């Protein structure tokens, strides 16, 4: 079964630098016949471009508040510039990648019940058909976190929604019944109350860390995403993507970080 072999990797813009090895690792895994799906972020780049365009931005529980102008920048930067930069580099390194976003093939459908977030999806559903076609054809899907809006009223609103990359990665991993979901972050793992990395937690502990305030900022979204994935994915890992060849070491069983299970 393809699903029992699939690895879903979420990479954040903060972990991709001049000397980063993540894309090399992705190509190496593909050449080893490991089916990999990549979901990327790029929130820092979005914030930079919003600043250049004098558009203010804010966050609620680690999720970006998105108005219509912000959505245009999010779509252009994530589904355009960053997605194509990643795909072109993977191909240059000898990989076979296809850049898409959640809108392509109506793959990811989203809605938002929290109006405070504007055009940012909270709840998403995934149709994995396109992903399986690409994987079975030997391609690595590289996915930008923009999705379809299912909550349109007549002709009002926009067809597009911004969606947190961690959320979409978890839902894709669950839909594919992937064997592992890996978050590459800019920290060594999940910290406890004493600021020590926790090696292993379950979803109950993850929920407690959110409710108690131990987890904050972007880590809240990662823990919430891990709880979503745990329903269908046996193992979720949060590791430090800044470490050289962290992804390859993780697949080889040598990785450090935090393991989250149901």
Number of C-alpha atoms within 10 A of each C-alpha: 5 14 15 13 16 20 22 26 24 24 24 20 17 16 20 19 10 6 8 16 19 23 20 18 19 24 22 16 18 19 14 9 11 19 25 23 27 20 27 27 24 23 19 12 18 22 20 12 17 17 12 9 12 9 14 11 14 11 13 10 12 15 21 20 19 23 16 14 12 22 21 14 20 26 20 15 20 24 24 16 13 20 24 18 12 18 22 17 14 22 14 11 14 14 22 18 24 18 22 22 24 26 20 14 14 16 19 24 24 24 22 19 12 11 10 12 20 17 25 27 29 18 14 20 16 19 17 18 13 14 21 18 12 16 18 12 10 18 20 25 25 24 27 31 27 28 28 26 23 17 16 13 8 6 7 8 12 15 14 24 30 31 30 24 24 27 25 30 30 31 25 27 29 24 18 25 23 26 19 23 28 25 29 28 23 18 17 19 23 26 18 13 12 7 9 11 16 16 16 14 14 14 18 11 14 23 15 12 19 16 12 11 11 17 21 15 13 15 21 22 20 24 25 17 21 31 22 19 28 22 15 19 24 16 17 26 24 27 24 21 24 21 19 14 17 21 27 18 14 15 15 9 9 10 18 17 20 20 19 24 19 19
